[in-house]
Amino acid sequence: MPSPKPGNFCVYTTVPVDLDFLVRTLDEGQFNNPPSQTQFAVCSNSFLNQPVSAIVNYHRTSPGVFNKQYFIVADRAEWLAEGIIAVNLDFDGFIDATRMLAGIAGDAIPSVSILNSEWYEILGSRLDDRMYPKDQFAVYARENITGQADGERKLLTALNTGLESRKDYSVPVCRLAPTPLATSKVPDRTDVEIDLSSVASKHAQITRDEGFDPSTFILADEVDWDQHGVLVVRVAEDGAVLDQYRKPIDVAAEVLTWFYLGLYTWEEGKAWDDKKCEIEED
C-alpha cells in the first residue's frame, strides 16, 4: 500500500482487514463512484491489537504530511457492516469521534475538511446508517430523582445530549435502568449513601435481560446531579466494582462512549479535563 501523500486522510487498523478493499470503499464513497484520485491512504505504522488511543497519540505527534485533523480507524473485522471510527482531533477544541459506515465516511470526511459541511452535521445525519454502541449504558438513579416531575426525562436528556458543542443533536446512548434505587431519610441528611457494590451486583443481573453494556454504567447518586455530576462506574463480569470516577453530567456519556469505541483507555477518561473538555497531555 502507498504511504499517505500531502492532504491524504490516514487509515489505521487495529485488526487484520483487506486494506485495498477498505481504502477503495472509502474513496468510492456511499455511491461507489470511482475517484479521480485517492484521498485515503493506509498508515505505514502497524497498530494491530493496540488500543485506538495509541493511534490518537501517534497521529497527534507524527510529523507526516497527511491531514492532521481527521483520520479513520478500522477496529472491527466486520467493518463493512459494523462501521469504522471517524476521528476529529479538533472539534471546537476537543477530540471527538463517531462510528459510521465506511462509504458514508468516505464522503463525509473530505467534505468536512474543505468546509462543505460541518462536523456536527455528520453527527446528526443519516441516523439509519450511523453506528452507535450496540448496548446502551444503564443509568441508575435515586427514586427522588425519577420521582420528580420530568426528573427522568431531564436526566436522560442531559446525559444523551452531552457537550454543548454537539449543538442540539442527541444520541440515545443512555437508558434508565428498570428499577430506581430506593432511598431512605435519616436525621440531618437528605439521603443515605447508596451502596455502590449493591448497584453493581444488580447491574450484572439486569444487563442480561435488558441489553445494557455489561462493563460500565452511570450512577446518578446526587439529587442535584446538574451541580454534582454523576458516577461513571466500571465493573467486572461478576459485578465487582473495578473503578469509578465522578464526571459532569454533560461529559459522562461522552467519555463512556469513547471508552466503548476504544478511542480512549479508561485511565485517559479519568484524566479528561472537565473544564477544557479534552484529555490532559503530559
C-alpha positions as CSV (number, residue, x, y, z in Angstrom):
1,M,0.0,0.0,0.0
2,P,1.3,3.5,-0.8
3,S,2.2,5.9,2.0
4,P,0.0,8.9,2.7
5,K,0.6,11.9,0.5
6,P,0.1,15.6,1.4
7,G,-3.5,16.1,2.5
8,N,-4.4,12.4,2.5
9,F,-6.6,11.1,5.3
10,C,-4.8,8.3,7.2
11,V,-6.4,4.9,7.6
12,Y,-5.4,2.9,10.6
13,T,-6.3,-0.6,11.6
14,T,-6.3,-2.5,14.9
15,V,-7.5,-5.8,13.4
16,P,-6.5,-7.6,10.2
17,V,-8.6,-6.4,7.2
18,D,-8.4,-6.2,3.4
19,L,-6.6,-2.9,3.2
20,D,-7.1,-2.4,-0.6
21,F,-10.9,-3.0,-0.2
22,L,-11.1,-0.7,2.8
23,V,-9.3,2.2,1.0
24,R,-11.3,1.6,-2.2
25,T,-14.6,1.7,-0.2
26,L,-13.6,4.9,1.4
27,D,-12.5,6.5,-1.8
28,E,-15.6,5.4,-3.8
29,G,-18.0,6.7,-1.1
30,Q,-21.5,5.6,-0.4
31,F,-22.5,5.7,-4.1
32,N,-19.5,3.6,-5.3
33,N,-18.2,6.3,-7.6
34,P,-14.6,5.7,-8.8
35,P,-12.5,8.6,-7.6
36,S,-10.3,10.8,-9.8
37,Q,-7.6,10.4,-7.2
38,T,-7.3,8.7,-3.9
39,Q,-7.9,10.7,-0.8
40,F,-7.3,7.9,1.8
41,A,-4.1,6.1,2.5
42,V,-3.0,3.4,5.0
43,C,-0.6,4.5,7.6
44,S,2.7,2.6,7.3
45,N,2.9,2.0,11.1
46,S,1.3,-1.1,12.4
47,F,-1.3,-0.8,15.3
48,L,-2.6,-4.3,15.2
49,N,-4.1,-5.4,18.5
50,Q,-3.3,-2.0,20.0
51,P,-5.9,0.4,21.6
52,V,-7.2,3.2,19.4
53,S,-5.8,5.7,22.0
54,A,-2.3,4.6,20.8
55,I,-3.3,5.7,17.3
56,V,-4.7,9.0,18.6
57,N,-1.4,9.8,20.3
58,Y,0.7,8.8,17.3
59,H,-1.4,10.9,14.9
60,R,-1.2,13.9,17.2
61,T,2.6,13.9,17.3
62,S,3.6,12.4,14.0
63,P,5.4,14.9,11.6
64,G,3.8,13.3,8.5
65,V,2.3,15.3,5.6
66,F,-1.1,13.7,6.0
67,N,-4.3,15.6,7.2
68,K,-3.7,16.3,10.8
69,Q,-7.3,16.8,12.0
70,Y,-9.2,13.8,10.6
71,F,-8.4,10.1,10.2
72,I,-10.1,6.7,10.0
73,V,-9.7,3.6,12.3
74,A,-10.9,0.2,11.3
75,D,-11.2,-1.6,14.6
76,R,-13.6,-4.5,13.7
77,A,-13.0,-7.3,11.3
78,E,-16.6,-6.9,10.0
79,W,-16.0,-3.2,9.3
80,L,-18.2,-3.2,6.2
81,A,-21.3,-4.0,8.2
82,E,-20.3,-2.6,11.6
83,G,-18.7,0.6,10.5
84,I,-15.4,2.3,11.1
85,I,-14.4,5.1,13.5
86,A,-14.1,8.6,12.1
87,V,-11.9,10.8,14.3
88,N,-11.8,14.6,14.5
89,L,-8.9,15.8,16.7
90,D,-10.2,19.4,16.9
91,F,-13.9,19.8,17.2
92,D,-14.4,23.1,19.0
93,G,-11.2,22.4,20.8
94,F,-11.6,18.8,21.8
95,I,-11.3,15.3,20.3
96,D,-14.5,13.8,19.0
97,A,-15.3,10.6,17.1
98,T,-18.2,8.7,15.7
99,R,-18.8,5.2,14.2
100,M,-20.2,5.3,10.7
101,L,-20.3,3.1,7.6
102,A,-17.1,3.4,5.6
103,G,-18.8,4.5,2.4
104,I,-20.5,7.4,4.2
105,A,-17.2,8.3,6.0
106,G,-15.5,8.4,2.6
107,D,-17.9,11.2,1.5
108,A,-18.2,13.0,4.8
109,I,-14.6,13.4,5.9
110,P,-13.4,15.1,2.8
111,S,-16.5,17.3,2.8
112,V,-15.9,18.4,6.3
113,S,-12.2,19.1,5.7
114,I,-13.0,21.6,3.0
115,L,-15.9,23.2,5.0
116,N,-18.6,22.0,2.6
117,S,-20.3,20.6,5.7
118,E,-19.9,20.8,9.5
119,W,-18.8,18.0,11.9
120,Y,-21.9,18.3,13.9
121,E,-23.9,17.7,10.7
122,I,-22.1,14.3,10.4
123,L,-23.1,13.5,14.0
124,G,-26.7,14.3,13.2
125,S,-27.2,13.0,9.7
126,R,-28.1,9.6,8.3
127,L,-29.3,8.2,11.5
128,D,-30.2,4.8,10.0
129,D,-26.7,4.3,8.8
130,R,-24.8,5.6,11.9
131,M,-23.2,3.1,14.2
132,Y,-23.7,3.6,17.9
133,P,-22.6,1.4,20.8
134,K,-24.6,-1.8,20.4
135,D,-25.5,-1.9,24.0
136,Q,-26.8,1.3,25.7
137,F,-25.4,2.4,29.0
138,A,-27.5,1.8,32.0
139,V,-28.4,4.7,34.3
140,Y,-29.2,4.0,37.9
141,A,-30.9,6.9,39.7
142,R,-32.4,7.6,43.1
143,E,-36.2,7.4,43.5
144,N,-36.2,11.1,44.4
145,I,-34.8,11.9,41.0
146,T,-37.0,9.7,38.9
147,G,-40.0,10.5,41.1
148,Q,-39.7,14.2,40.4
149,A,-41.9,15.8,37.8
150,D,-40.0,15.3,34.5
151,G,-36.9,14.2,36.5
152,E,-36.3,11.1,34.4
153,R,-36.5,12.9,31.1
154,K,-34.3,15.8,32.2
155,L,-31.6,13.4,33.5
156,L,-31.5,11.3,30.3
157,T,-31.7,14.3,28.0
158,A,-28.7,15.9,29.8
159,L,-26.7,12.7,29.5
160,N,-27.6,11.9,25.9
161,T,-27.2,15.5,24.7
162,G,-23.7,15.6,26.1
163,L,-21.3,18.5,25.4
164,E,-22.9,21.7,24.1
165,S,-20.6,21.7,21.1
166,R,-22.7,18.8,19.7
167,K,-25.3,21.5,19.1
168,D,-28.9,20.3,19.5
169,Y,-28.2,16.7,18.5
170,S,-28.9,13.9,20.9
171,V,-27.6,10.4,20.7
172,P,-29.6,7.9,22.8
173,V,-26.7,6.0,24.2
174,C,-28.1,6.1,27.8
175,R,-31.2,4.4,29.1
176,L,-32.7,4.3,32.6
177,A,-32.4,1.0,34.4
178,P,-35.9,-0.5,35.1
179,T,-35.7,-0.3,38.9
180,P,-34.9,3.0,40.6
181,L,-32.7,3.0,43.7
182,A,-34.6,3.2,46.9
183,T,-33.7,6.0,49.3
184,S,-34.4,6.4,53.0
185,K,-34.5,9.6,55.0
186,V,-32.2,9.8,58.0
187,P,-31.7,12.6,60.6
188,D,-29.6,15.5,59.4
189,R,-29.1,14.0,55.9
190,T,-31.1,14.2,52.7
191,D,-30.5,10.6,51.8
192,V,-28.5,7.6,52.9
193,E,-25.4,6.8,50.9
194,I,-26.1,4.4,48.1
195,D,-24.2,1.1,48.3
196,L,-22.2,1.0,45.0
197,S,-21.4,-2.7,45.3
198,S,-25.1,-3.5,45.6
199,V,-25.8,-1.5,42.4
200,A,-23.0,-3.2,40.6
201,S,-24.4,-6.6,41.6
202,K,-27.8,-5.6,40.4
203,H,-26.3,-4.4,37.1
204,A,-24.8,-7.9,36.5
205,Q,-28.2,-9.4,36.8
206,I,-30.2,-6.7,34.9
207,T,-27.8,-6.4,31.9
208,R,-28.5,-9.9,30.7
209,D,-32.2,-9.2,30.3
210,E,-32.1,-5.5,29.3
211,G,-29.3,-5.4,26.8
212,F,-27.1,-2.9,28.6
213,D,-23.4,-2.6,28.3
214,P,-22.2,-5.1,30.9
215,S,-18.9,-3.4,31.7
216,T,-19.9,0.1,32.6
217,F,-22.8,2.1,33.9
218,I,-23.8,5.6,35.2
219,L,-25.0,6.2,38.8
220,A,-27.0,9.4,39.5
221,D,-26.4,9.3,43.2
222,E,-26.9,13.0,43.8
223,V,-30.3,14.7,43.6
224,D,-28.6,17.9,42.3
225,W,-26.8,16.0,39.5
226,D,-26.6,19.1,37.4
227,Q,-24.3,20.6,40.1
228,H,-22.5,17.5,41.4
229,G,-22.4,15.3,38.3
230,V,-22.7,11.5,38.2
231,L,-20.5,8.5,38.9
232,V,-19.1,6.6,35.9
233,V,-18.5,3.0,37.0
234,R,-16.6,0.1,35.5
235,V,-17.4,-3.4,36.7
236,A,-16.2,-7.0,36.2
237,E,-18.4,-9.8,34.8
238,D,-19.3,-11.0,38.3
239,G,-20.5,-7.5,39.3
240,A,-17.4,-6.5,41.3
241,V,-16.6,-2.8,41.1
242,L,-13.3,-2.2,39.3
243,D,-13.1,1.6,39.3
244,Q,-15.2,4.7,39.4
245,Y,-14.9,8.5,38.9
246,R,-17.2,11.4,39.0
247,K,-17.9,13.5,35.9
248,P,-20.1,16.4,35.0
249,I,-23.5,15.4,33.5
250,D,-22.6,16.6,30.0
251,V,-19.3,14.7,30.0
252,A,-20.2,11.3,31.5
253,A,-21.8,9.7,28.5
254,E,-19.2,11.2,26.2
255,V,-16.3,9.5,27.9
256,L,-18.2,6.2,28.2
257,T,-18.9,6.2,24.5
258,W,-15.3,6.9,23.7
259,F,-14.2,4.2,26.0
260,Y,-16.7,1.8,24.5
261,L,-15.4,2.6,21.0
262,G,-11.8,2.3,22.1
263,L,-10.9,5.9,21.4
264,Y,-9.6,6.3,24.9
265,T,-8.5,4.0,27.6
266,W,-10.3,4.0,30.9
267,E,-7.4,5.9,32.5
268,E,-7.4,8.5,29.8
269,G,-11.1,9.0,30.5
270,K,-10.3,9.7,34.1
271,A,-7.7,12.3,33.0
272,W,-10.3,14.1,30.9
273,D,-10.2,17.8,31.7
274,D,-13.8,18.7,32.6
275,K,-13.3,22.4,32.1
276,K,-11.4,22.3,28.8
277,C,-13.3,19.2,27.6
278,E,-10.2,17.4,26.4
279,I,-7.7,15.0,27.6
280,E,-4.8,16.5,29.5
281,E,-1.4,15.8,27.9
282,D,1.9,15.4,29.7
